[in-house]
């Protein structure tokens, strides 16, 4: 063990298993109609475009940073750091660009976020928005 190995200690363990990814993706897509119904109650119709807030978790700062950079490449506003609730986890959060609030468009965005997160070993933990943007 080298002198500096304690400073750059890496956690190479996989954070999101294939099974967890599939389960989380299904859960996120199944929750979407409820969230969309709430938006409709707030007079957000299908033609409205809103930015969506997103949340991801992972187990290393390096993974969080790499994923944040990828999301920034999509022109998303992104920040990342240590989770307040669990110091062993890292959170990636931010806002998408404007997205049409059609069910199919939002479902496609959710699928994209789940898949993109999985590719960077980050778990998509959900999304939200503010109708008055």
NORVEN-V671795 format. One line per field, one symbol per residue. psi: psi as a letter, one per 40 degrees, with the letter a starting at -180 (. if undefined). A space follows every 10 residues. Layout:
BEGIN
psi->???
END
This chain:
BEGIN
psi->hidedddfhi geihdhiddd dddddddddd dddddddddd defhideihi ihhihiiiei dddddddddd dddefihiii ahhddheeih ihiahiahhh fidddddddd ddddddddde fhhheaiaih dg.
END
